[in-house]
Amino acid sequence: MRLTRTLEIIGAWVLGEACRQAAIWWRSGRRLRVSVNLFADQVRAGDLATVVQCTLRQYGLPPEVLELELTENIAMAAEEGLRDTLLTLRMLGV
């Protein structure tokens, strides 16, 4: 259980750093998209959409700047709630 929480924290940090860098690029006029690979534990935590929305807001980025990548293992597991999370992210514009 402790490792799971650690991976969630690392995943949130990686997402934040990617968005921080993208914000620097956007402010300098470079309209680049960033892609972030997700950990399975990030997706399982159930608050991914909220974390993503808060992170984008924190750095003032439009959602279309961010691309989230799921591994095949995450997609194939198709755990309950995954579809809803992905739909929510899509509705946010990610």
C-alpha positions in Angstrom: 0.0 0.0 0.0 2.8 2.4 0.8 4.5 1.8 -2.6 1.2 2.6 -4.3 0.9 6.0 -2.6 4.6 6.8 -3.4 3.9 6.1 -7.1 0.8 8.3 -7.0 3.0 11.1 -5.6 5.7 10.6 -8.2 3.1 10.5 -10.9 1.6 13.8 -9.7 5.1 15.4 -9.6 5.9 14.2 -13.2 2.6 15.7 -14.4 3.3 18.9 -12.6 6.8 19.2 -14.0 5.6 18.5 -17.5 2.9 21.2 -17.2 5.4 23.6 -15.6 7.7 23.3 -18.5 4.9 23.5 -21.1 3.8 26.8 -19.4 7.3 28.2 -19.9 7.2 27.2 -23.5 3.7 28.7 -24.0 4.7 32.0 -22.4 7.7 32.2 -24.7 5.4 31.7 -27.8 6.2 28.0 -28.5 2.9 26.2 -28.6 4.1 22.7 -27.9 2.1 19.8 -26.6 3.4 17.6 -23.8 2.8 13.9 -23.3 2.9 12.3 -19.9 2.9 8.5 -19.4 0.6 7.5 -16.5 1.3 5.0 -13.8 -1.4 2.4 -13.3 -1.6 3.5 -9.7 -2.4 7.1 -10.8 -5.3 5.8 -12.8 -6.5 3.5 -10.0 -6.4 6.2 -7.4 -9.7 7.6 -8.7 -8.8 11.3 -8.6 -6.8 11.6 -11.8 -9.2 13.9 -13.5 -9.2 16.3 -10.5 -5.4 16.1 -10.3 -5.1 16.9 -14.0 -7.6 19.7 -13.9 -5.9 21.3 -10.8 -2.5 21.0 -12.4 -3.5 22.6 -15.6 -5.2 25.4 -13.7 -2.1 25.9 -11.5 0.1 26.5 -14.5 -2.5 28.3 -16.6 -2.5 25.8 -19.4 -5.3 25.0 -21.8 -6.2 21.3 -21.6 -5.4 20.6 -25.2 -1.7 21.1 -24.4 -1.7 17.9 -22.4 -1.7 14.4 -23.8 -1.9 11.5 -21.4 -0.6 8.2 -22.4 -1.9 4.9 -21.0 0.0 1.7 -21.2 -1.6 -1.3 -22.8 -1.7 -3.0 -19.4 -3.8 -0.2 -18.0 -6.2 -0.2 -20.9 -6.5 -4.0 -21.0 -7.2 -4.2 -17.3 -10.3 -2.0 -17.9 -10.9 -1.6 -14.2 -14.1 -0.1 -13.0 -14.1 3.6 -13.2 -11.4 3.8 -16.0 -14.0 4.6 -18.6 -15.6 7.4 -16.5 -12.2 8.9 -15.7 -11.2 8.9 -19.4 -14.5 10.4 -20.4 -14.1 13.1 -17.8 -10.6 13.9 -19.0 -11.9 14.1 -22.6 -14.7 16.4 -21.5 -12.1 18.6 -19.9 -10.3 18.8 -23.3 -7.3 16.7 -22.5 
